[in-house]
Amino acid sequence: MKISVIKYRGLWWALSGVLVLIGIIGMIISWQTLGAPLRPSLDFVGGTRLQLERDCQQTQNCAQPIELTTVREVVDAQGLPNSSIQIVGQNQQAVSIRTKALNGDQRTKLQTALSEKLGAFNPKKTQIDTVGPTLGQELFSKGLWALIVSFIGIVIYLSVRFQADYAVIAIVALFHDVLITAGFFSILGLVAGVEADSLFVVAILTITGFSVTDTVVIYDRIREILHEHPNDPIDKVVDDAVNQTLTRSLNTTLTVLLTLLSLFIFGGETLKNFALALIIGFTMGAYSSIFLASPLLALWRQRSSKSKPVESAESNVSSS
């Protein structure tokens, strides 16, 4: 299979632009609605989260799905009017409530009031998490610093191994992957209540590493072809490099995606969002390495080579 990434680069860039724009719009709407570009989880904002599931082994306990309005009435009656409520689980028989930090008595009163309205809950499936606001802010700042340090490290590594323009274009591709992944999660946060937690930060860091690895493989091949055929047009060099590494890139990506898909389906609720973020990011990483970073490098090299004669001519005129 042979493709021409240069011939249709306008199409690839337009597709990337649309995906990034959708993501940015989603993050803007999320910021206006939720006060953050993504729906933050308990890990970052602090508070208490209760996830309660009905005991369906009791007769008629799960005859009807849980209604959001009923849960909202109970929560408001407990003096928790700004709580986030989601109906989750199979057949909508579970509820997830995120609210301000509650002590033991407050949690017990809330569970009792909900049980009276909704029916008995299964104690084995009850989940309660509490995070202080200070710890949440610390996790957020550390995650942000980890992302910044990783980007700086990538720039230094690529600048040393290749050249500065390789590094800059690779970072552009990384921002593309991160923005699309974050934008997708911002939309999910608005329409499905999906939250970005500390595992999401881990996923973003993993995505940057995977994307750079794929880009480095293509960059290596571009450098080798330029060394063997220095007079070939850069467009031809990039197309040849992409096609020679295409099978390897696709096989690697598909193998990883199959594993992540299994994790998404069978990994449980805790790992679903983590696996989903990796699926989106790895797919975008493979796409950007082939269809974004490589054509951008070709365009940059074309313009750089065209500017050199002009610069030399200007210097000759000034010296004369």
matplotlib code that plots the C-alpha trace (Angstrom):
import matplotlib.pyplot as plt

x = [0.0, 1.4, 0.0, 0.9, 0.8, 2.1, -0.4, -3.4, -1.8, -4.5, -7.1, -5.2, -4.7, -8.3, -9.5, -7.1, -8.3, -11.9, -11.2, -9.1, -11.8, -14.5, -12.4, -11.7, -15.4, -16.2, -13.7, -14.9, -18.5, -17.3, -15.4, -18.5, -20.8, -18.5, -15.8, -13.1, -12.2, -12.9, -15.2, -12.8, -13.1, -12.8, -9.1, -8.7, -11.5, -11.9, -15.1, -17.0, -18.3, -20.8, -21.7, -24.7, -26.3, -29.6, -29.7, -31.6, -31.8, -34.6, -38.0, -39.3, -36.3, -35.1, -38.5, -38.0, -34.8, -33.6, -35.0, -32.7, -35.4, -36.0, -32.4, -32.1, -35.0, -33.4, -30.0, -31.4, -33.4, -30.1, -28.7, -26.5, -28.1, -25.0, -24.1, -23.4, -25.6, -25.4, -27.6, -25.2, -24.9, -26.7, -30.4, -29.9, -29.9, -27.1, -26.4, -23.2, -23.3, -20.4, -20.8, -18.8, -16.8, -19.1, -18.3, -19.4, -22.8, -23.6, -22.9, -25.0, -27.9, -27.7, -27.5, -30.5, -32.6, -31.8, -32.5, -36.0, -36.8, -35.0, -35.0, -32.2, -28.7, -26.1, -23.4, -20.8, -21.1, -21.2, -18.2, -17.3, -14.3, -13.3, -10.5, -9.5, -9.3, -5.6, -4.6, -6.7, -4.9, -1.6, -2.4, -3.5, -0.3, 2.0, 0.2, 0.5, 4.2, 4.8, 3.2, 5.4, 8.6, 7.8, 7.3, 10.6, 12.4, 11.0, 12.1, 15.6, 15.9, 14.6, 16.8, 19.9, 19.0, 17.8, 17.5, 15.4, 12.8, 12.2, 11.5, 9.2, 7.1, 6.9, 5.6, 3.0, 1.8, 1.8, -0.4, -2.7, -3.0, -3.5, -6.0, -8.2, -8.1, -8.9, -11.6, -13.3, -13.3, -14.7, -17.6, -18.1, -18.1, -20.9, -23.1, -22.3, -20.8, -17.4, -14.8, -11.1, -9.2, -5.5, -5.5, -6.4, -3.2, -1.3, -3.0, -2.0, 1.6, 1.5, 0.0, 2.9, 5.4, 3.7, 3.2, 6.9, 8.0, 6.0, 7.2, 10.9, 10.6, 9.5, 12.1, 14.8, 13.8, 13.6, 17.2, 18.5, 16.9, 18.3, 21.7, 21.5, 19.8, 20.6, 19.4, 15.9, 13.0, 11.9, 8.3, 9.6, 11.8, 8.9, 6.5, 9.1, 9.9, 6.2, 5.5, 8.5, 7.5, 3.7, 3.3, 5.3, 3.3, -0.1, 0.8, 2.1, -0.9, -3.4, -1.8, -1.9, -5.5, -6.6, -5.2, -6.7, -10.1, -10.0, -9.2, -12.0, -14.6, -13.4, -11.4, -14.1, -15.5, -12.3, -10.2, -12.8, -12.0, -8.3, -8.5, -10.7, -8.3, -5.5, -7.5, -8.3, -4.7, -2.9, -5.1, -4.5, -0.8, -0.4, -2.4, -0.4, 2.9, 2.0, -0.3, 0.6, 4.2, 5.7, 4.0, 4.7, 8.4, 8.4, 6.7, 9.1, 12.1, 10.8, 10.3, 13.7, 15.5, 13.7, 14.7, 18.4, 19.2, 17.3, 19.3, 22.6, 21.6, 20.7, 24.1, 25.9, 24.1, 24.9, 28.6, 28.9]
y = [0.0, 3.4, 6.7, 10.3, 12.4, 15.4, 15.4, 15.5, 17.4, 20.1, 17.5, 16.1, 19.6, 20.5, 17.4, 18.2, 21.8, 20.7, 18.2, 20.8, 23.5, 21.2, 20.4, 24.0, 25.0, 22.1, 23.4, 26.9, 25.8, 23.6, 26.6, 28.7, 26.0, 24.2, 26.8, 24.5, 23.3, 19.7, 18.4, 18.0, 14.9, 14.6, 14.2, 17.9, 19.8, 17.8, 16.7, 13.5, 11.1, 8.4, 5.7, 3.6, 0.6, -1.0, -4.5, -6.2, -9.5, -8.1, -8.4, -5.4, -3.4, -2.8, -2.8, 0.8, 2.8, 5.5, 8.9, 11.9, 14.3, 12.0, 11.9, 15.6, 16.2, 14.0, 15.6, 19.2, 18.3, 17.3, 20.8, 19.9, 21.9, 22.2, 18.5, 16.7, 13.7, 11.0, 7.9, 5.1, 1.4, -1.3, -0.5, 2.8, 1.1, 3.0, 6.7, 8.7, 11.8, 14.3, 17.0, 19.0, 17.1, 15.2, 13.7, 10.2, 11.4, 13.4, 10.5, 8.2, 10.5, 11.0, 7.2, 6.6, 9.3, 7.9, 4.3, 5.4, 6.9, 4.6, 1.2, -0.9, -0.5, -3.3, -2.6, -4.6, -2.2, 1.0, 3.3, 6.4, 8.6, 11.8, 14.1, 17.4, 20.5, 21.0, 17.6, 18.1, 21.3, 19.6, 16.8, 19.2, 21.3, 18.3, 16.9, 20.2, 20.4, 16.8, 17.7, 20.8, 19.0, 16.2, 18.7, 20.4, 17.1, 16.1, 19.4, 18.9, 15.3, 15.9, 19.0, 17.0, 13.9, 15.7, 19.5, 22.3, 22.3, 18.6, 19.3, 22.2, 20.4, 17.3, 19.6, 21.0, 17.4, 16.7, 19.7, 18.5, 15.1, 16.5, 19.2, 16.7, 14.2, 16.9, 18.4, 15.0, 14.6, 18.1, 17.2, 13.9, 15.9, 18.1, 15.4, 12.4, 13.7, 12.1, 13.5, 14.1, 12.6, 11.9, 8.9, 11.3, 13.2, 9.9, 9.1, 12.5, 11.9, 8.4, 9.8, 12.3, 9.5, 7.2, 10.0, 11.1, 7.5, 7.1, 10.5, 9.6, 6.5, 8.5, 11.2, 8.6, 7.3, 10.9, 11.6, 8.3, 9.0, 12.6, 11.2, 8.6, 10.9, 14.5, 15.9, 14.3, 16.8, 16.9, 16.0, 12.7, 12.0, 12.5, 10.4, 7.6, 7.7, 7.5, 4.6, 2.7, 3.0, 2.9, -0.9, -0.7, 2.3, 0.8, -2.6, -1.0, 1.2, -1.5, -3.9, -1.3, -0.3, -3.9, -4.2, -0.9, -1.9, -5.0, -2.8, -0.5, -3.3, -5.5, -3.2, -2.0, 1.5, 2.9, 2.2, 2.9, 6.6, 6.0, 3.4, 5.7, 8.6, 6.3, 5.0, 8.6, 9.8, 6.9, 7.1, 10.8, 10.2, 7.8, 10.1, 13.2, 11.5, 10.4, 13.1, 16.2, 16.2, 14.8, 17.1, 20.1, 19.2, 19.0, 22.4, 24.0, 22.6, 23.8, 27.3, 27.3, 26.2, 28.9, 31.6, 30.8, 32.2, 35.3, 35.9, 35.3, 37.7, 40.4, 39.9, 40.3, 43.5, 45.0, 44.0, 45.6]
z = [0.0, -1.1, -0.2, -1.0, 2.2, 0.3, -2.5, -0.2, 2.7, 2.5, 3.2, 6.2, 7.7, 7.1, 9.0, 11.8, 11.9, 12.2, 15.0, 16.9, 16.4, 17.7, 20.7, 21.5, 21.2, 23.6, 26.1, 25.8, 26.5, 29.3, 30.8, 30.7, 32.1, 34.6, 35.2, 33.8, 30.2, 31.3, 34.0, 36.9, 39.1, 42.8, 42.5, 41.6, 43.3, 46.5, 48.1, 48.6, 46.0, 46.7, 44.3, 45.4, 43.5, 44.3, 45.6, 42.7, 44.6, 46.6, 45.1, 43.1, 44.3, 40.7, 39.0, 37.8, 36.9, 39.3, 38.4, 38.5, 39.8, 42.8, 43.7, 43.3, 45.7, 48.4, 48.0, 48.1, 51.2, 52.9, 52.3, 49.3, 46.5, 44.2, 44.0, 40.8, 40.2, 37.6, 37.0, 36.1, 36.0, 34.0, 33.5, 35.5, 38.9, 40.4, 41.2, 41.6, 43.7, 44.0, 46.6, 49.2, 51.8, 54.2, 57.5, 58.6, 60.1, 57.0, 54.7, 56.8, 56.8, 53.0, 52.4, 54.7, 53.0, 49.5, 50.6, 51.9, 48.5, 46.1, 47.9, 49.5, 48.3, 47.9, 50.6, 48.6, 45.7, 47.7, 46.9, 49.0, 48.2, 50.0, 48.8, 50.5, 48.4, 49.2, 48.0, 44.8, 44.0, 44.6, 42.3, 39.6, 39.9, 39.8, 36.8, 34.9, 35.8, 34.7, 31.3, 30.9, 31.8, 29.4, 26.6, 27.4, 27.5, 24.1, 22.5, 23.9, 22.9, 19.3, 18.9, 19.9, 17.9, 14.8, 14.3, 15.9, 13.1, 13.6, 17.3, 16.8, 14.3, 16.6, 19.4, 17.0, 16.4, 20.1, 20.8, 18.1, 19.8, 23.3, 22.2, 20.3, 23.2, 25.8, 23.5, 23.1, 26.9, 27.4, 25.1, 27.0, 30.2, 29.0, 27.5, 29.6, 32.8, 32.1, 34.5, 34.0, 36.9, 37.8, 35.4, 32.6, 33.2, 33.1, 29.8, 28.4, 29.4, 27.8, 24.6, 24.2, 24.5, 22.0, 19.5, 19.7, 19.3, 16.1, 14.8, 15.5, 13.4, 10.4, 11.1, 11.2, 7.8, 6.4, 7.6, 6.1, 2.7, 2.7, 3.4, 0.6, -1.9, -1.0, -4.3, -4.2, -3.6, 0.0, -1.0, -2.6, 0.5, 2.9, 0.8, 0.6, 4.3, 5.3, 2.9, 4.1, 7.7, 7.2, 7.8, 11.0, 12.3, 11.5, 13.0, 16.2, 16.6, 15.8, 18.3, 21.0, 20.2, 20.4, 23.9, 25.0, 23.5, 25.7, 28.7, 27.9, 27.6, 30.4, 32.7, 34.9, 35.5, 37.0, 33.9, 31.2, 30.9, 31.1, 28.3, 26.2, 26.5, 25.3, 22.4, 21.2, 21.8, 20.3, 17.2, 16.8, 17.5, 14.7, 12.4, 13.3, 12.8, 9.3, 8.0, 10.0, 11.2, 8.0, 5.5, 7.8, 7.8, 4.0, 3.7, 6.2, 4.4, 1.0, 2.3, 4.0, 0.9, -1.2, 1.3, 1.2, -2.3, -1.5, 1.7, -0.2, -2.9, -0.4, 1.3, -2.0, -2.8, 0.6, 0.3, -3.1]

ax = plt.figure().add_subplot(projection="3d")
ax.plot(x, y, z, "-o")
ax.set_aspect("equal")
plt.show()
